[in-house]
């Protein structure tokens, strides 16, 4: 039994080795890279992407894709900020209700989940390919965000709300990292130890065989897209809290980094193969790459080029390994 | 010639004939046709009536046209027909794969079943071993252990969490019972031979504790040795009381294993035969399309 299991662990180990190598190289080149301060900087930068990438992993594992996460992130954050600042006002009933921080987070959660659920519905009930459905949602949600914010940032959200993006739990661990860690932990448990996780791998591995085995494939898919939307909303809360501002341009192109993390992490785009921990590794590699190159003084535009090649390299190595 | 990982003999091609090759693969002389012990008469346990499946591409045309049959407890009902006769479609319809395009009634122990999905069929006690194990029977990247429990996960889970001990026990149980050759139950299914893969599929379905088993070409693409093992398995299952419906396009095979045989042609039932008394010509005639 050992050899086959170790093979998958080995694949992740190679990525881990690559990560360590990068950290080593950058630490040698720049003294300020190897500080604890920098460690947390990297971790905080990586948190939002990791958060949405966990959702993306689940979606891709079922053989789908979610291009709308960036826009859903923005809309959720904007809703949270908007309700937090302005409360709920119904002039007709002469009613005004303030919204608490918790309330705004719950609202964001519902918005994200709702949009994700809508994606799932389009994909299962109307048989719209995931790429198309989520591409449409990307545009729809972005438009809605611009409408909701009126094109301007919503700021002044208060220190309680901002704590979720800027605070440090017990003074030692940044809130973003905590939130992200909890999400990763739950995702790992769900995928490895629950029936739902098993079903996700089954649907992605061979949808027809899964269906014939009695699985409700549609339900699995809808749930997975809903979760992706929900996690995008969490990302939205963190981003909004971090800069104390909900921006209509928040989350633009976030889906790309998310897909990159998933792919570098070894998850197959055709579904059925991959892991959340792999994705976390992928997100870390991207994060360290970004931060490291910046600290060494590489032009941000060149960073993009390098990142692109890293993605190609990672997937090419993966494909070559699978050939045997 | 290799068997079970070892080279068992080396011969010049001109020196061997088909029977020799078969013998070397199996390791013992086998009768050309498997001989099944015929069961004694028992009561009807599974009955389908007027099953129809509409053709989605041609309105008014039916892929399955008013097929009815019944199966007794412990009986193997053979379903013979050429490609395109509607055999797979019939099984799929019974299994709940086409709820919107189909009609008809299904009875188990005289109780009418409402089946609108494979899940529903499984819950009612029906299992379907599909025609193409690669496309429909197995998830290649899954381990043997996970594959065997896939259709009956309710048994190996608690509050949504999988119980790996139960899973492992279920897997080992079937691995030994069906003699599935694996290095470990964690091995991915894609690395198994065709015969062993088919056994995993059958194990998966046996784990759902069905009362009716629908088999669609269960020995397709399997070597002679494994075929025999599957025939014996089907025979044992029937002896244990399962009602079995088996589709095959190999006449010798279906004659050897069935207690009764019905023939499908162009979606319609064209004949019912007793294997011991039937003549192959009549069966083939019933299978040929009339429109030609």
Interface residues (C-beta under 8 A of the other chain):
Chain A: X1 X4 X5 X193 X194 X195 X196 X198 X201 X202 X205 X206 X208 X209 X210 X211 X212 X213 X214 X215 X216 X272 X273
Chain B: X95 X97 X117 X118 X119 X121 X122 X128 X130 X135 X136 X137 X138 X139 X140 X141 X142 X146 X150 X151 X153 X157 X160 X161 X162 X183 X184 X185 X186 X187 X188 X191 X204 X208
